[in-house]
Structures are given as structure tokens and as C-alpha cells.
Amino acid sequence: MMALADYRLCDICSRKAFYDADLEYERDDADHPAVRGEHYTLGYLGDWKVICRDCAKTHEVVIQPIK
């Protein structure tokens, strides 16, 4: 059984969405504007949202400019 911490969890229901233990996270500066509540980066990733298949039936991820 894989540890729950090795999975990226759904941002809606908190169920396992995908196995991410093999992704190379790096510690980042907590004050960096690209870091939103987490102090780790993944390459050039600035922010991300993940939803599981069940939640994708009723929700969508929308990218929009910061106001």
C-alpha cells in the first residue's frame, strides 16, 4: 500500500487523484509569488489544482488573471 503522502489529492474531496512520489519537488522561498500556500516547487510550475475523475463530473478548473 502506498502512503497517502505520495499522492496528489483532489482539491475538492481530498481523495487520491494521482501518484506523485516520483515528481521532483524542490524546496522554495516561501515569499516567492508563485508559491501559494505550499513551500515547494515542481520545476517551473507556479500553481496547480487537481480534481479527481468523480469531481471532474461536476467541477472544472479555470485559469484566469489575478485581479
N, C-alpha and C positions, 0 to 999 in steps of 0.2 A: 504494500500500500504506500502511495506517495504522500509525503507530508503536505498538508493544506497550504503551507507557506510557499510551496513550489509551484503554485497555480496562480494565475491572474484571475481574480474573482470578478463576477458580474457586478457592475456599478449599481444595478437596480436591486437584485435579490441576494447578492453575495454568494451565489453558487459558483462552483468551479467553471471557468469559461475556457481556459486553455492552459496547458503545461508550459511554464516559462522558466524552469530552473536552468535551462541551457542558454538563456539570453545573458549577455554580458553587461550587467548593470555596473555603473561606476558611481562612487560617492561624489556628490556635487555640493557646491556652495549653496547653502540654504537661502541666501538672499538673492540668488540669480532669478530674474523674472520668469524664466522658463520652468522653474520648479514650482509646482502647485501642490503644496501640502506634503510632498514626499521629497526626501533629500537624496534621491538617486536619479541618475540619468541613464538612458539607453541610447548610446551613440548620439545622433543629432536630434533625437526625439525631444520635443518641447513639452507636450502634454498629450494625454490619451484617455480615451474612455472605451470601456469594453462592456458589451452586453452578451448574455448567453443566447442560445437559439430560442429558448422559450420566451424570453423578454423581447427578443427581436420581432416577435409576432405582434407586439402591442406598443413598442417604443422604437425610436430612431435616434441616431447620433447626428447632431447638427453642428457644423463648424461655421462660426461667424466671427466677425471682427470684435475685438474687445472695445467696449464703449467707455 
